[in-house]
Amino acid sequence: MPIGGARGPKPQPHKPRSRHRTDEASEWTYLSPDGCQDEPPSMPKGRAWAEHEVEHWNELWKSPAAEAWDDQMSGLVAAYVIAVSATLTGRVSAQLVGETRQLANELLLTPGALARARYRICEPPTSGHSASLHSLPVSA
């Protein structure tokens, strides 16, 4: 084993999950901070929805994350609304909290989930400030 020098694998900036990558604008999807302008889909049938659940449903479908959803996400959104409603009314269990957290991540409602999916809530950078990918030198 050589003495001194860098240890570990060689940097591989061309790989998508490398910590040596630069932040390129083209790798991110930008969601409007103004939120989704489309009309929310109708709520799923099969249960009576409380007024606060309907309001929460509409708020979620107007959020910036809703730009990344399609109408097939309505089941997940409904499950999230039900889970949050149950939590706020005092019917809390560890399983419900875990399920609520998982649904929030799947719906891109947390900063970590947005980052992992390569989404940002902001206006895209202007073309004058384009990022470039710089390779680190790799010895043969």
C-alpha positions as CSV (number, residue, x, y, z in Angstrom):
1,M,0.0,0.0,0.0
2,P,1.5,3.4,-0.9
3,I,2.3,5.8,1.8
4,G,0.7,9.2,1.8
5,G,-1.5,10.6,-1.0
6,A,-5.2,10.4,-1.4
7,R,-7.0,7.2,-0.3
8,G,-10.2,5.8,-1.6
9,P,-11.6,5.5,-5.1
10,K,-10.5,7.9,-7.8
11,P,-13.0,10.8,-8.5
12,Q,-15.4,10.0,-11.3
13,P,-17.2,13.3,-12.1
14,H,-19.0,11.7,-15.1
15,K,-21.1,9.5,-12.8
16,P,-24.5,10.9,-11.8
17,R,-24.1,10.4,-8.0
18,S,-20.4,11.4,-7.7
19,R,-19.7,14.0,-5.1
20,H,-17.3,15.6,-7.6
21,R,-20.0,16.7,-10.0
22,T,-20.7,20.3,-10.4
23,D,-24.2,21.7,-10.1
24,E,-25.4,21.9,-13.7
25,A,-28.6,23.7,-14.4
26,S,-29.6,21.1,-17.0
27,E,-29.6,18.4,-14.4
28,W,-32.4,20.0,-12.4
29,T,-36.1,20.3,-13.1
30,Y,-37.4,23.7,-12.0
31,L,-40.9,24.1,-10.4
32,S,-42.6,27.5,-10.4
33,P,-42.6,29.1,-7.0
34,D,-46.1,30.4,-7.9
35,G,-47.4,26.8,-7.8
36,C,-49.5,24.8,-10.2
37,Q,-52.0,26.8,-12.2
38,D,-54.1,23.8,-13.3
39,E,-57.5,23.1,-11.8
40,P,-57.3,20.4,-9.1
41,P,-58.8,17.0,-10.0
42,S,-62.0,16.0,-8.3
43,M,-61.5,14.2,-5.0
44,P,-61.8,10.4,-5.0
45,K,-65.3,9.0,-4.3
46,G,-66.0,6.5,-1.6
47,R,-65.9,8.6,1.5
48,A,-67.3,11.8,2.9
49,W,-64.7,14.5,2.9
50,A,-64.6,17.1,5.6
51,E,-64.4,20.7,4.7
52,H,-60.8,21.1,6.0
53,E,-59.8,18.0,3.9
54,V,-61.2,19.6,0.7
55,E,-59.3,22.8,1.5
56,H,-56.1,20.8,2.1
57,W,-56.6,18.9,-1.2
58,N,-57.0,22.1,-3.1
59,E,-53.9,23.6,-1.4
60,L,-51.8,20.6,-2.3
61,W,-52.9,20.7,-6.0
62,K,-52.0,24.4,-6.2
63,S,-48.5,23.8,-4.6
64,P,-45.3,23.9,-6.7
65,A,-44.8,20.2,-6.2
66,A,-48.1,19.5,-8.0
67,E,-46.5,20.6,-11.2
68,A,-44.6,17.3,-11.1
69,W,-47.8,15.2,-10.5
70,D,-50.3,13.9,-13.0
71,D,-53.9,12.9,-12.3
72,Q,-52.9,9.4,-11.4
73,M,-51.3,10.8,-8.2
74,S,-54.7,11.7,-6.8
75,G,-54.8,8.4,-4.8
76,L,-51.5,9.3,-3.1
77,V,-52.6,12.8,-2.5
78,A,-55.9,11.6,-1.0
79,A,-54.0,9.2,1.3
80,Y,-51.8,12.0,2.4
81,V,-54.8,14.3,3.1
82,I,-56.4,11.5,5.2
83,A,-53.2,10.8,7.1
84,V,-52.6,14.5,7.9
85,S,-56.3,14.9,8.9
86,A,-56.1,11.9,11.2
87,T,-52.9,13.2,12.8
88,L,-54.3,16.6,13.4
89,T,-57.5,15.2,15.0
90,G,-55.4,13.3,17.5
91,R,-55.6,9.8,16.1
92,V,-51.8,9.4,16.1
93,S,-49.8,6.3,16.0
94,A,-46.1,5.6,15.0
95,Q,-47.3,3.8,11.9
96,L,-49.5,6.7,10.8
97,V,-46.6,9.2,11.4
98,G,-44.3,7.0,9.3
99,E,-46.8,6.6,6.5
100,T,-47.4,10.4,6.5
101,R,-43.7,11.0,6.2
102,Q,-43.3,8.5,3.4
103,L,-46.3,10.0,1.5
104,A,-44.8,13.5,1.9
105,N,-41.6,12.2,0.4
106,E,-43.3,10.5,-2.5
107,L,-45.3,13.6,-3.3
108,L,-42.1,15.8,-3.2
109,L,-43.4,17.8,-0.3
110,T,-40.1,17.8,1.7
111,P,-36.9,19.6,0.7
112,G,-34.9,16.3,0.9
113,A,-37.3,14.5,-1.5
114,L,-37.1,17.5,-3.9
115,A,-33.3,17.4,-3.9
116,R,-33.1,13.6,-4.3
117,A,-35.5,13.8,-7.3
118,R,-33.4,16.8,-8.7
119,Y,-36.2,19.3,-8.4
120,R,-35.9,22.9,-7.3
121,I,-38.7,25.4,-6.5
122,C,-37.4,28.5,-8.2
123,E,-37.1,30.1,-11.6
124,P,-34.5,28.4,-13.8
125,P,-31.2,30.2,-14.1
126,T,-30.7,32.6,-17.0
127,S,-28.8,31.3,-20.0
128,G,-26.0,33.9,-19.3
129,H,-24.9,32.0,-16.2
130,S,-24.6,28.5,-17.6
131,A,-22.7,26.0,-15.5
132,S,-20.1,23.8,-16.9
133,L,-18.8,20.4,-15.9
134,H,-15.2,20.3,-14.9
135,S,-13.3,17.0,-14.8
136,L,-10.8,16.5,-12.2
137,P,-7.5,15.1,-13.5
138,V,-7.2,11.4,-13.1
139,S,-3.7,9.8,-13.2
140,A,-3.3,6.7,-15.3
